[in-house]
């Protein structure tokens, strides 16, 4: 296993199609194209263009990395499915990286609460410790955060509406507006690659059920001709 992996990372969990290429310890290419729809059609051409621009072939990749959300349901499925398919076809591992981990990248706090925008002015939050998950993600009202998220020994809140959430706990807060999401995904995956982590197949991180659900009506009976 090489100590300087080549990793292609991408994310479509929000209103963008984003990708980055890591070679060794450097991000050699990153692009973030804003878009509210069309990620399914844009993703693979974007990835191919990145490899071509850097003189790389698909066979040069040591791993795939993908953002797993939370975020847009359809967007997450697009990129996670692509990552699993590429990993299977290329015979390389695929690392799933949550947006909570992306936000907490290189953070050394013992008690960090990461907050991400959710629909209807809500927030997705998850406790983190040293950049790793340290609790179950949940959806909250930032204006009235639940008391069970408070921890002893001090806590910092990072991200969406951090100022409001932190007031409930007397915690420090730091807003965060990332422009390097795919680069962070690639670097987190590289750290895991170097330590020899064997990742499971990436899976979407859904904090709440989908807004649209299958119909509960009984389907019509099909009559034989």
HELIX and SHEET records of a PDB file:
HELIX    1   1 UNK A   39  UNK A   53  1                                  15    
HELIX    2   2 UNK A   58  UNK A   60  5                                   3    
HELIX    3   3 UNK A   73  UNK A   90  1                                  18    
HELIX    4   4 UNK A   99  UNK A  103  1                                   5    
HELIX    5   5 UNK A  142  UNK A  144  5                                   3    
HELIX    6   6 UNK A  147  UNK A  149  5                                   3    
HELIX    7   7 UNK A  162  UNK A  169  1                                   8    
HELIX    8   8 UNK A  181  UNK A  194  1                                  14    
SHEET    1   A 5 UNK A  26  UNK A  34  0                                        
SHEET    2   A 5 UNK A  16  UNK A  23 -1                                        
SHEET    3   A 5 UNK A   6  UNK A  11 -1                                        
SHEET    4   A 5 UNK A  63  UNK A  67  1                                        
SHEET    5   A 5 UNK A  93  UNK A  97  1                                        
SHEET    1   B 5 UNK A 132  UNK A 133  0                                        
SHEET    2   B 5 UNK A 122  UNK A 129 -1                                        
SHEET    3   B 5 UNK A 112  UNK A 118 -1                                        
SHEET    4   B 5 UNK A 156  UNK A 159  1                                        
SHEET    5   B 5 UNK A 172  UNK A 174  1                                        
SHEET    1   C 3 UNK A 132  UNK A 133  0                                        
SHEET    2   C 3 UNK A 122  UNK A 129 -1                                        
SHEET    3   C 3 UNK A 138  UNK A 140 -1                                        
END                                                                             
